[in-house]
Amino acid sequence: MASANLNKLIDMAAPYWAAEAEVIATYFASPQRTRESDRAWLAVQCYKEFWGTSMDNINKGLFLGPVESLLAAFPKIDQGEDRHEILDVLEGLWAEFAHYVAFADAFDAMALPGEPKMSPSMVREHLKANPGRVEDDQLTAMRVEHKNKYGTIGMRALRFTEGGYCTLFSEGMKLKNKPRADFEKADIAIANSCSRVYDDEFGHMLKGVTGLDEDNLTDADWKLLFDLSKMQLQGRILMRNAQFGHPVGQARLDEMRAGKCKPLPFDYEKAKLAA
């Protein structure tokens, strides 16, 4: 059974998950969508997967932080370093790179002859001054502040909000069922990439949700977790809207950030929880 506090947290998040899904669905249906705009949001996603994974130093990218920790832990495995924690690092590294590969493949599938193919160095240089990343940087700064200022609870909020209930991947997967006639090739490429990522991300997301009831949080801890998570979820809406070229206007965006979306149902059965 999920606790009353966990149910309350999920109920709070559900309208914000719905808002993030609406932003993405609005973009995919928009008449302003182009091949170039698809490549633009995919480039931002590749950047996020490869360079946006480190919460302490974004310049380290996907590999350096985990590799440094693994090198330090190597002589202490089972003698101060838990083997299961090492396995989590290795599995996480594989999964994150697999996600980069999936979206890089979609980006390359839309390239015209002579256009650059995806690479971590290319996307890093290209997006340094990209306005579609301003809100992403702001969200990252907020998450880092929460982690540093509030310690364990800040980290739990980060894990709870990470991925926005996989809405990017679930909305992207839907494109395969009914691709737009003018975007059939792109829709299939995006849907295939999102399908490759979805199961990994859903499982990762569940760890940040279902594990909360095992942490013996106090009422004060739950309140702080609730408040931090709400701020991060609101920030995610702005981040996604910027990533997709601002398909949602300011009036609707304000409603979304106020929690005025029909809640996206949480899959308690898949999470093996009872509400």
N, C-alpha and C positions, 0 to 999 in steps of 0.2 A: 504494500500500500504506500502511495505517496503521502507525505505528511501534509497537514493543512497549510503549512508555510510554503512548501514546495508547490502545491497547487495554486496558491495565491501568486507566487512568483511567475509560474507558467501563464496564469490568466492575465497578469499584467503585461507579459511579453507578447502574447498572441496578436493584439492589434498592430504592434510594431512589426512583427514578422509579416503580417498581411500587407502592411504599408510597403515594406521592401519588395515583396512579391509584385505589388501593383506597379511600382516604379519600373520594374524589369518588363512586365507584361505590356505596359504602356509603350515602352520603347519598341519592343518587337512588333507591335501593331501600328506604329507611327508612320505616317506618310513621309516624314522627314528622314526616316532610316535610309542609309545608303551602305554600299560595300565599304566605303571609307570609314563611316561611323562604326561599322561592325569591327573593322580592323583596329580602330582607335580604342574601343572598350576592351577588346581582347588584349591589346598591348598593355593597358592598365592592369588587367587581371594577371597577365604574365609577370609584370613588375611586382604585383602584390605577392604572387606565389614564390618568386625567387628572391626579391630584395626586401620584401615587407614582412618577412617571417621572424626577424629578430626584434624583440621588444626593447633591448638594451642599446643596440647599435645597428641601425638599419643598414649601414655600409658593410657589415659583415656578410650579409646575404644569407642564402639558404644553408651553405655548407660549413662555413668557418666556425660559427658558434658551437654547433653540435660536435664537429670534429675536435675542437679544442677540449670540450668536456669529455669526450670519449678517450682522448689521449691521456688526459689527467686521471681518468677512472681506470684505465687499462690495468695497471699493476695492483689495483685494490679491489678487483671484482671478487665478490664473496668474502672479502676481508676489509669491510668498511663500505663497499659499494654494492648495493643490491642488484643482483643479475637481472631482475625483472625491470628495474628502472633503466638499466642499460639497454635492454630489449626495447623498451618504450621509445628511447631516443633513436635507436636504429630503425624501428618501424616508422616513426614519425618522419625521419629523414627520407626514407624511401617514398612514403606517401606524398610528402610535399613536392618532391621532385617529379613524381608521377603526375601530379596535378599541373605543374608547370608544363610538362611534356604534352599533356592533353590540350591545353589551351594554345600552346605554341603550334601544335599541329593544325588546329582550326585556323589560326592566323595565317599560316603558310598556305593552307588550302585555298585561301581567298586572294593570294598574291597574283598580280599580273606579271608577265615577262619583264624582267629587269627590276622589279620591286624587291626591296631587301627581305630576306627571310628572318625569322625570329632568332635572336640570340640574347643571352643575359646582358652582355655588354652593350648591344645595340639599344635594347629597351631602356636600360638605365640611362644612357646618354640622351636618348630621345625624350624621355619623360622628366628630365630634371626640372624643366620649367613648364611642364604641361599643366594648364589650369584645371584639368580634370582630376588632378591629384591633390589640390589644396585641401579639400574636405577630408580626403584620406589621411593626409598628414595631420590634420587637426584631430581626427578620431584617434590616430595612433598616439599622439601626444597626450590626449585625455586618458587613454588606457594605460600608458606608461605612468602618468601621474597617479592614477588610482592604485596601480600595483605598488608603486614606491611609497605612497602616503599611507595606504591602508593595509599593506602587507598581505596576509593570507586571504582576507575578505576581498581585497582588490583583485587578487589573482583569481579567486572563484568567480567574481563578476566577469572578468575577462574571458574565462573559459565558458561561462554560461551564455554569453552573448556572441561568442565567436561563430562566424558562419551564418548568423541570422536565420537559424533553423533551415539552412541549406536552400534558401529560396532561389538563389541564382541558379543552382543546379537543377532544382525541380522545375522551375519555369523554363529553363533551357531545354530540358528533356522533352517538354510538351511540344516543342517545335517539330519533332519528327512525326507526330501523329497528324498534324495539319500544317505542313509547310506552306508559306506564301508562294504563289506562283512566280513572283518576281525575285524571291530569295530562296528558292528550293535548295540549291547547292549549299548556300550558307547555313540555312536552317538545319540541314542534315549534319553538316560538319559541327555546328555548335551543339546540337543535340547529342551527337556521339561523344563529344568531349565531356559534356556535362554528365552523361551516363557513366563514363569512366571514373568520374570523381565522386558521384553522389553517395555510393555505399560507404566509401571511406569516410567522407565528411559526416554522414549521418551517424555512423558509429562513434566518430570523434566527438560530435556534438552531444551525443547521449552521455558520454563520460562526464561532460560538464554539467549535465542536468541531473541524472539519476544518482550520481555520487554525493550530491549535496546532503541527502538525508543520512548519510553515513558519517557526517562530520561533526555531529553533536553541537550545532550552532546554537548560540543563545538567542533570545528574542532581539536583543540589540544587534547581534550579528546579522540576523535575517533582515532587519530594517535597513541596515547599511547596505547589504547585498542588493536589496530591492531598489534603493535609491541609485546606487552606482550602475546597476544593470539598466535601469530606465534611461539614464543619461547616455549610456553607450548605445543603446538601441535607437534612441533619437538621433544620435550622431551617425549611425549606420544608414539611416534614411537619406541624410544629406550626402553621405559618401556615395551611395549607389546612384542617386540622382545626378551627381556630378560625373560619375564614371560613364553614364549612358547619355551624356550630352544634355542634361536637364530636360527630359521629356515631360516632367510634371511641373505645372506652374506653381507660383508662390502660394496662391490661396489654398490649393489642394495640399501643397506641401505643409502648410501650417496646420491643416486639419489632421494630416497624418502624424505629425509630431505631437499633436495633442491627444493622440490615441483614438481618433475617431474613424477607425476602419473596422469593418466586420472582422472579428478575431479569426485568425487562421487556426483551425483545430490542431491540437497536439495529439500525435499518434501514441496514445498510452499503450495500446496493444503491442506495437512494434518496440516500444521502450520497455516492455514487460513490467508495466506499472499499472496499478488500479488507482483511478482518481478518487 
